[in-house]
Amino acid sequence: MHFPFKKFFSYYKPYLTLFLSILVCAFIVSVVTLVFPLLVRYITKDVLAGDLSTALSKVYWIGGLMLVLVAIQNIGNFFVDYKGHEVGARMESDMRSELFEHMQKLSFSFYDKEKTGQLMSRITNDLLLLSELYHHGPEDYVKYLVRFIGAFVILYFINAPLTIAVFCFLPFLIVFVLYFNKLLNKALRRNKERIGDVNAQVEDSLSGIRVVKSFANEFIEIEKFNRENNRFLDSRKKTYKAEAYFFNGVETFIQLITITVVIFGSALIAGKTLDLADLITFLLYISFMIEPIQRLTHMSMQFQEGITGFQRFMEIMNLMPAIKNNLNAITLNDVHGEIEFKQATFRYEDQLDNVLVNLSLRVQPGEYVALVGPSGAGKTTLCSLIPRFYDVTDGEVLLDGINVRDIDLQSLRKTIGVVQQDVYLFTGTVTENIRYGNPSANDEEIIAAAKHANAHDFIMNLPNGYNSEIGQRGVKLSGGQKQRLSIARVFLKNPPVLIFDEATSALDNESESIVKESLESLAKGRTTIVIAHRLSTIRNAERIIVLTEDGIVEQGTHTALLARDGAYAHLYSKQFEFQV
């Protein structure tokens, strides 16, 4: 895969001045570090080998200079460490915001296939590792490159043959590092996928903890978790094995270099082509040459962790939303609510069968229409095409005579209110959840919406009224209460088109009666499509449409369809028999 270097480096742009100052500081610190062995060499070779009567004052002077250099070094290191990490964290924050914002744009078809835990891993773990590369990567490479090149130049002038002998090891070391870098890249990528699977399993099990406990199936969830956890452990073991080969291989090279310096250096002293002070200096500088090699293991791990994190980040960023605005998309103003399907065909994926085939239907502005039929006939799918949660494979869906593909997505979805059977409430207060329908609404409007939804009385009986916390997904509320809050949310949105997707089928009779009253109040004067499971709830619909796998087979009022004694009458009698 072609690596997007331009995109990778673009995240430095907002902080370029600060980041360059960090690199300059790292450069100065590295140069200062290189001066210390030269000062030691000057003392041992020149000061102490000369007139000892004046040596002490020179040693004190050099000692004072060393203290100044130490101060410069530590102040510089503090700045590099603190501000460097801050830049990395800022870039990580920017990327996390960008990734989350992009995920908000992706369509239902993306989330149909992806696991939440995997996506969470990409937003958290991957970017955390990437920030370390963004900060430490350039800084470490500048720091160690300066020390490495500086040490080489100084050592070459001290003794060229010994320096060349040390550098004979480098080609072998480079080949070794490149080979294991490739292995580590694969291993680290596998690790990220496995921890994503662990996250996905945890998210799935904990989200369904009430179902788990009701079936007393904790042991099944533990088994599923342990399976994913062990797969992650296996991938980690393989990573550590490659890492151990890498680390110990590099250590072996370092030891060989040190032995070469000691043996070859001693031979040169014996041959009087090198003195002891130069060998001491050589050994001090060798540590500067060896330190980058020692750090190479960590640096390459950091590099691989960061690069694989960035590749996974870009995998999501490169995904284009399946549903997006066309050029010159229309913003709706005065919506009447006429809905029309023209020869609409739809399938979820190319390899799957069609759910709808050449379906045509028109709903008049303000009309109250009910959709009934067996499960799997495509009732929910049909309604999902109106707000463009999915796009038709063929044909058209029109709102007020305009193809929904030509309407601005936000504008389109603001005109449509959806009340689903599976209500999703966010962690927070009652007020925050109702206000979701209109973020700019004031408290009076929120209370009015709650009253319209028959929710005000039960809200006032909560411990803190409208400021009561409802728990994750509204666990502190009953099914009927959650449904009424979702209706209040749509009341506040005040859309001209409504879709009720089996909004009362999961409720008891009493709750259903209250919610049904709220729904009918909400539907007044709006184009309304009701997907009905309980046929008794839609007797008063202006038109009932019977949808089967063969498409629309019947339309009419409750009384007319019963009189026809067709598909609707059959569904109704079956449900009546079941209820009796």
N, C-alpha and C positions, 0 to 999 in steps of 0.2 A: 504493500500500500504506500502510495506517495505521501511523504510526511509534509504537512502544511506549515512550513517554517514561517511564512509571513504571518499566518494567524497566530502561531505560537508566540512570536516575539511582539505581536501587536499589544499584548496585555501589559507590556512595560511602558507603553507610551504615556499614560497619565502620570506616571511616577518617574519619568526618565531622568529629570534633573537630580532628584534625590538618589536614584539608583546609581547614576554615574558618579555622584559624590561618594557613595559607598565603595564603588570599585576603585576610585582614586585613593581612598583611604586604605583599602586592602592592599593596593600597590605600594603605598608609602610604608605601611607596617611591614610588608615583606622585604622591602629594601633595607629598612632599619634592622630587621632580623639578620640580614646578611652581613651587616657591619660588625656584629659582635665577635665572630671568629677572627676577623681581620685585626680587631683591637687586641684579642688574646695573642695572636701571632706577633703583633708589634711588641707587646710586653715581653713575651718569651724570647723572641729572636733579636730584637734591637735594644729594648730598655735594659733587660736583665743581663744581656751579653755585653753591654757597654760599661760606662763608668757608674759603679754602684752607689757612689756618693750622691749623685743627682737622680738616681733611679727612683727613689721613693716619691719625690715630688711629682715626677712624671706619672708614676702609677696612680697617685692620688688624683691627678688631673684627668687621667683616662677613666678612673673609677667614677669621677663626677660626670664625665661625658656619658658613661654607661647608664648612670642613674637618669640622666635627661632622656636618653634613648628609651629606657624602660618606661618612663612616664609617657613619652610619645606613643610607644607601642601599646600600652594598656588603654590609654584614652582612645586611640584608634580602634583597637579591638572592641572596646565597649560600644563605640558608635556603629561599627560594622555589625556587631551581634544584635544590638537593640533595633537600630533602624532597618537593618537588613531583614530581620524577622518581621518587622512591621510592614515593609513593602510586600513581602511574600504573603502575609495575612490579608493585606488589602487586595492584592491580585486574586487571591483565592476567593475572597468575598465577592469581588466583581464577577468572577466566573460562575460562582454558585448562583448568584442572582440571574445571570444571563441564561444559565442552564434551566433554572426553575421557570423563568419567563418563557423560554422556548417550549418547555414541557406543557405549559398552559395552552400553547397554540396547537399542540398535536391533537389529532382527531381521535374519536372513539375507537376507530379501527386499530390504532397504535396500542391503546390501553386494553383492548380486547385480548392482545397477545402477550403483553408485558406483565411481569410480576412487580408488585409495588416494592417489595424488599430489594430486588435487583436495582430498581431505579433509585431507591434511597441510598444504596451503596455507592452509586455513581455520584450522587450529590454530596455525600459526606466523605467516605474513606478515600476515594480516588482523588478528590480535589485537595484533601489534606496533604497527601503525599506529593501532589504536584506543586503545592506552595513551597515545600522544602527544596524542590529542584529549582524553582524560579529564584529563590533567595540564595541558597547555598551553591547552586550550580556555577553561575558565572563568577561569584566571589571566590569559591574554592579553586576554580580553574585559573583565575588571575593570580591568586595568592601562591599556589603551588607551581605554576608556570614560571613566575618571577624567581622563586627560590631555586627551582630546578635549573633554569637557564643561567641565573646569576652564579649558582654554585659551580656549574660546569665551566663557565668562563674563568672564574677565579682559580679553580682547580687546574684548568688547562695551563694557566700561566705559572702555577706552582710546579706542576710536573705533568707534562703532556702524555708520556707513555703510560703512567699509572691511570690517568683519566680515561684514555682510550681503552685500556684493559677493562675498566669498569663498564664502559659503554658497549663492550662486546656482548654483554648479557641482554641488552635492551631489545634487539629484534626478536629474540626468543620470548621475552616477556610480553611484548606487544601481541604476538601471535596467540600466546596462551590466554591473554586477557580478552581478545576479540572472540575467541572460541567460546569461552565461558560466559561472556556477556550475552551471546546469542541464546545459550541454554537458560540463563537466568531470566531473560526477557520472556521466553515461553512459560517458564515456571511461575513468574510473577503474574502474568496475564491469567493463567489458570487459577492462581490463588484468588484474584479479584472476582472471577466468575463463581468460585466455590463459596466465598464469603457472602456474595450476593444471594446465592441459593440458601445459605443459612438464614440470612436476613428475611428472605421471602417466606421461609418455613415458619420462622418466629412470628412474623406479621400475620400469616394465615392462621396459625394456632391461637394466638392471643386475641385476634379479632373475633374468632369463633369460640372463645373460652366458655360461653354459656351453653353452647351446643355440646361442646366436649364434656362438660360436667353433667349435663342432663342425660347423656348416654353413658356416663361413667367410663369414658374412653380415654382417660388421661394416658394410659399405657401406650395406646396407639400413637398419640401425638409425641410421646417421649421417644418411641421407636423411630418415627419419621424424622424427628429432630436429630436423633443420634446418627441416623443414616447420613444426613447432610453434613453433620458435624464431623463424622469420620471421613467422609470424602474430602472435606476441607483439611483435616489432619493429614491425610495421605498426600495431598498436594503440597502442604507445608513441609512434610518430611522430604519429599523429592527436591523442593527448593533448598532446604538446608543441606542436603547431600551435595548438590551442585555448588552451593555457597562454601561448604567445607573444603571441597576440592580446590575451589578458586582461592580461598583465603590461604590455605596451607601451601598451595603452589606458589603464590606470591611470596609468602614467608620464606620458602626455600630459596627462591631467587635472591631475596634480601640477605639471607645468611651467606650465600655463596659470594655475593658482592663484598660483604664485610671481610670474609676470610681472604678473598683476593687482595683487598687493600692491605690487610695486616701482613700477609706473606710477601706479596710483591713489594710493599713499602719497606719492609724489613730488609729485603734483598737489596733494594736501592740504597738504604742507609749503609749497609755493609759494603756496598760498592762506591760509597762516598758521593753518590749523585743526588742524595736527598738527606736533609738533616732532620733531627728529631722534632724541632719546632714545626717544620713543614708537615711532618707525618701527623702530629697532633692536630694541626690546622686541617689537614686532609680528612682526618677522622671526624672532626667537628662538622665539616662541610658535607661529608658523606651522609650525615644524619639529615641534612637539608635535602639531599638528593633522594635519600631513601624514604623520607616522610611522605612525599607525594605518592611514591609507589605503595607504601603502607596504606595510605588513605585511598588508594585507587579502588580497593575492594568496596569501601563505604561509598566512595563517589560514584562508582559504576552501579552499585545497588540503588543509590539515590537517583541516578540518571534513569535506570531501567524502570524503577517504581514510578517516577514522574512521567516518563515518556508513555508507558502503558496506560497510566491514568489519563494523560492528555488524549491518547488514541481513543479510549473509551468515552471521554468527554465529547470528542469530535464525532464519534459514531452517532450520538444523539443529536448534536448540533447540525449534522449534515442531513438529518431526516427532515424532509419537507412535509408540512401538514397535508394530509389527503384532502382536507376541506380548507379552502382559503378563498379570499376575496378575488374576484376578477378585476381586471383593470377597469377604471371608471364605474366601480360598483355604486349602485343607487342607494341613497339614504332615504328611508321611508319617513313620511310626515303624517299624513292623514290616512290611517289604515281602516278600511271597511271590514275586512275579514273574509273575503271570498277566497276559498281554497279550491284548487282544481288539480287533479292528476290526469295527465294525458299520456295514454299508452305507456305507463310507468312499469319498467322492469327493474328488478333489483336482486343482486346476490352479494353476500358478504365478501367472498373472495372468488377469484377466477376459477379455482378448481372445485368450488362448491356449486350445488344446484341452485337454481333461481328460487327465491322466496316469493316474489311477486312477478307475474308475467302479464304484460300489456294491460295493466289495470287502469281504468278510466273512472273518474268520480268527480263530482262537483258539489261543494258545500256552500250554500248561500250565506251572505253576511248575516250574522246574528242567529243563524240556524243552530238548533240543538240536535246533534246527530249521535247515535250510539253505534258502536262497532261490536258485533258479537261473532262467535264462531269457535271452533275447537282450538285447543292449544297447538301452536306451531303453524297456524294458518297465516301469520304475518301481520297481526293487528298492531302490535307494538312497533314492528318494523315500519309499517305504513306511516304511523304517527312520527317516527324518528326522522322521516324524510322531509317533513314540513320545516322544522328548524335547521335542517341540514346537519344533523348529527352524522348522517351518511348521505352520499349523493346517489341518485338513481343511476343504474348501469345503462339504462336506455329510457327514452321518453322524457317527460317534463313534469315538474311540480311548480304550480303557479300560485302566487298570493296577490290578490287584486289584479290578476292578469299579467303579473310580472314574474318571469322565471326566477325562482329563489336563488339560482346560481348568479344572477345579476344584481342581487341585493346585498348590501354591506352586511357582513355576518352579525356584528353587534346590533345593528339596526333591526335585522330580521329577528334575532332571538329576544330582543327587548319587547317585541310585539306579541310574543307567544309565552303563555304561562303553562308550565307542566306540573301536574300533581301526580306523583307516582305512588304505587303501592308500597315500595320499599323506601320509606322516607329517610333522607340523610339530613341530620342536624349536626351542626359543628359544636365542638367543645366551646363553652362560653355561657353567656346568660341568655334568658328568654329574649330580651330586647335586641341583643346582637344577632340572634338567629332570625327574628322577624325583619330587622332592618336590612338583612341580606337582600331582600326584595327591592329595596331602594335605599342605597347607602346615604343619601342626602335627607332622608325623612326625619322629621322631628318626633319627639315623644308623643305628642298629641295624635299625630298620624299613625304611629305604631299602635297606640291604644285603640284607635278607631278601627284599624285593620283587624286587631284581635277580637273586638266586639262583633264585627261582621262575620268572623270565622267561629263565633260561639266559643272563643277561647279565653275571654277576659275573666270570667268567673273562676275557672280553675287556676288561672295564673295568679290571681289575687290571693288564692288559698295556699300558694307555695310559700315557703319560709320567708323569702325576700321579694315576693311579688315578681315584678318584671326584671329585677336584678338577680333572680335566683339562678345559680349554676345548674345546668341540666346534665352534666357529665358527658363523657365521650359518646357520640352518636345519640345523645338524649336518653341514656339508660335509666335516668331517674324518673322518666315519664312513661305513662301507659301508651299503648298503640294509638288509641283514639286521641290522646292529648298531643302526641307527636304529629299526627295527621292534621289536627286543627292548627298547630303552629305552622306547618308547611302551607296550609291554605291561607293563613294570615299573611304569610310571606308573599304569596301570589296576589292577594288583595292589595298589598302595598305596592307591588309591581304594576298593577292595574293595566294588564295587557288586553288588547282587543280580541285575541284568539286564545282559547283554552284547550288543553289536552288533559283529560283525566285518565290515567292508565291504571285501571282496576284499583282505584284509590280507596275503596271500602271493603275489598274482598277479604282482608285479613282481620277485620274488626268484628267484635261481638255485636249483637242486635242493637243494644242500647247506644253504643258508640257509633254504630253505622247510621242510626237514625239521626243523631246530632250532626255527624260529619256530612251526611246526605243533605241535610238542611243547609249547612254551610256552603256546600258545593253548588246547590241550586241558587243560593243567594249570590254567589260569585259569578254564576253563569249568565245572570240577567243582562240582556243587551250585548252579549258577546258571542262570537262564533265559538261553538263548543263541540268538541269531539270526545265522547266517552267510550273508553274500552271497558266493557262490562263482563264480569265473570258471573255475578249474580243477576240473572235476567229480571228478577223482581224489582231491581233498582232503576230500570230504564223503561218501565211501562209508559211513562209520560213523555218519552222522547218524540220529537216531531218526526224523526225518521230513524228507523233501525236498519242497519246494513249488515247482512250476513256474509261473512268472509270465510271461505274455506280454501283448501289447497287448489281448488279449481278457479279461484278468484271470487268476485262478488256474484252470489247466486240468487240473492233476494234483497229487496228493499221495500220499506213501507212502514206503516204504524204498527204498534203492538197488536191491535185488534185485527187489522187487515192481514197481517202475516199469520196470525193464528187461524184465521178463516181460510187461508190458502192451504193450510195443513201440509206445509213443505218443511224445508230444513229448519226454519226458526221454530215452528210448532213442535218438531221432533226434539230439538234442543231443550225447549221449554218443558215439555212433558217429562223428559228424562231427568231434568233438574228437580222438577216438582216431585217425581217419584222418589228421588234420592232424599229430598228434604223431608218427605212424609215418612 
